[in-house]
């Protein structure tokens, strides 16, 4: 009790990815491959709705976690 949770609501019979496209939005206009998600009904981040019927609401309640600073890194042997 009292923990913050993130939740994605989807129908497993409709969730999928759209066809990949190229986005030129990296520094210097460098390209990257991108594919939108399909079938995501709702996304909650810390109890705040951030996606409704696949469209972002504009809310950004989460925190970016930096590897090593905000996480424990374990060496794989």
C-alpha positions, 0 to 999 in steps of 0.5 A: 500500500502507498506505492506508485504504479504505472498501468497499461490497459489493452485488449490482447486481441487488438494490441499490435504495432503499426508499420515502421516509419523513418523519423528524422528527429534526432540531433542533426536530423539523423534518422531513426526507425519508429513504429506506433502502438495500436490497441492501447486503451489507457496508460496510467503513470503514477495514477495519472492518465497519460494515454486515452484511446491511443492518443497522448493526453499531454500529462507527464507525471513520471520521472526518468530513471537513469541507469546507475544513478537511479538503478542498481547495476549488476555485472553479468558473469 
